[in-house]
Amino acid sequence: MKKNRIEFLTLAEAIAIHENQVELYGGKPGIIDMNLLSSALAVPQSSFDGNFLHVDIFEMAAAYCFHICQNHPFVDGYKRVALVAALVFLDINGIEIDYPEEIIYKMMVDVSSGKINKAAIAYIFRKKKKHGQEKDY
């Protein structure tokens, strides 16, 4: 995928998402390891020779979801933050996901337990994209 005008999440935005999730749903605030968070946020932007390593926006969103969840950078709420970060990333890039809560909940439990990988997450995001959002990335 060629580099285009994709808006990526900043460290400040990821931290704000965490604070929001803890405020809304409870849990302990705080970051365990800023480097783990920074690393997870860098993966979707990875490129080589002018091309992103992830083939589309859904794989990039899956990278946010997967790596934030697997890195456990927060004291609490890392699964929530992983999901919301991916959904916010898609939203700021013009993609909305239409998903039943039970599917997304199961997906996040499976991500956390290592049962599914990034490709499976990207597949779920692609499948749950609202119709009429065929923007070329």
Buried (B, 14 or more C-beta within 10 A) or exposed (E): BEEEEBEBBEEEBBBEBBBBBBEEEEBEBEBBEEEBBEBBBEBBBEEEEEEBBBEBBBBBBBBBBBBBBBBBBBBBBBBBBBBBBBBBBBBEBEBEBEBEEEEBEBBBEBBBEEEBEBEBBBBBBBEBBEEEEEEEB
